[in-house]
Amino acid sequence: MNGMHDDGYDPFETFGQDPLGEEELTGPEGEPGDDGGEFDDSLLEEELRQAAAILDPVPADLRQLAMDAYALYDMDARLAELTFDSLIDAIPVRGAMDVPRMLTFTAGDLSIDVEVTSEGLMGQVMPPQPAGIEVLNGPQALRPTTLTADALGRFASDAPPTGPFALRLRAGGEVVVTEWLRA
């Protein structure tokens, strides 16, 4: 075709310039697209990050869940092992309906006894001591329920845990996290 169209008319010859001329396709060093400068990856990354935030934002629930999962990472926390579960270890009583679930978690000398019912949960920290307790729920809850154990180690909540849950206990500068269980 040699720069000519089928009708014999060549618009580049008419105007005397090729909009995609050879000098515009090659940089000063003869490499295509090389302008001789450094390409700024951080600028491109920031522009892509902004575009993604506008076009496909992270849902607020997912962001909160990720932050809560990261908050569970605590190098100093000890894991309290489940040593008793009435669903597994207790002898069932014939005819009993809606019996509370009894749980005991142990971490060294510390134990946490918990009773889970349809009305909520209550428990006691042994040896008795004041403590802050968080009831960590699964992905359906955005914030953990915070409870306070009194000087005798007793705590209670009117909200029963739903789905998977765990307890995080902070007492005397120590952090203890229980295993995750399904309510």
Secondary structure, 3 states (H helix, E strand, C coil): CCCCCCCCCCHHHHHCCCCCCHHHHECCCCCECCCCCCCCHHHHHHHHHHHHHHHCCCCHHHHHHHHHHHHCCCCCCEEEEEEEEHHHHCCCCCCCCCCCEEEEEEECCEEEEEEEECCEEEEEEECCCCEEEEEEECCCCCCCEEEEECCCCEEEECCCCCCEEEEEEEECCEEEEECCEEC
